[in-house]
């Protein structure tokens, strides 16, 4: 199992319940493809460097998880089409 981190920018135009549902859906995707969520960092609302879909702010989440090497491709393909996700990125975490 490898360690990964999913960086997620969620639209600030939606309600708190919807935003929590988006994060929960991402965690469910990780578990669906054999991963185990180890930590979720909520950085809160931040100003974006540039406008995305006429939005100037977004909520940042960083989800650390362990998974097989095939899981990130499957997770990204599903996160790509999720509503209210402005940007996402999965990176392999450094082994310490």
LINSULJO-V713591 format. One record per pair of residues at least 4 apart in sequence whose C-alpha atoms are under 7 Angstrom apart, sorted by the first residue. I is the first residue (numbers start at 1). J is the second residue. Records with the same first field share a line. If there is no record, write none. Layout:
# LINSULJO-V713591
I = J / J
This chain:
# LINSULJO-V713591
1 = 66 / 67 / 68
2 = 66 / 67 / 68 / 69
3 = 65 / 66 / 67 / 92 / 93
4 = 64 / 65 / 66 / 90 / 91 / 92 / 93
5 = 62 / 63 / 64 / 65 / 90 / 91 / 92 / 93
6 = 62 / 63 / 64 / 88 / 89 / 90 / 91
7 = 61 / 62 / 63 / 88 / 89 / 90
8 = 60 / 61 / 62 / 87 / 88 / 89
9 = 58 / 59 / 60 / 61 / 85 / 86 / 87 / 88
10 = 19 / 58 / 59 / 60 / 84 / 85 / 86
11 = 58 / 59 / 84 / 85 / 86
12 = 57 / 58 / 59
14 = 18 / 19
15 = 19
16 = 20
17 = 21
18 = 22
19 = 23
20 = 24
21 = 25
22 = 26
23 = 27
24 = 28
25 = 29
26 = 30
27 = 31 / 37
28 = 32
29 = 33 / 75
30 = 34 / 35 / 36 / 75
31 = 35 / 36
33 = 71
34 = 67
35 = 65 / 66 / 67
36 = 65 / 66 / 67
37 = 64 / 65 / 66
38 = 64 / 65
39 = 63 / 64 / 65
40 = 61 / 62 / 63 / 64
41 = 61 / 62 / 63
42 = 60 / 61 / 62
43 = 60 / 61
44 = 59 / 60
45 = 57 / 58 / 59 / 60
46 = 57 / 58 / 59
47 = 56 / 57 / 58
48 = 56 / 57 / 58
50 = 56
51 = 55 / 56
52 = 56 / 86
67 = 71
71 = 75
72 = 76 / 90
73 = 77
74 = 78
75 = 79
76 = 80
78 = 82
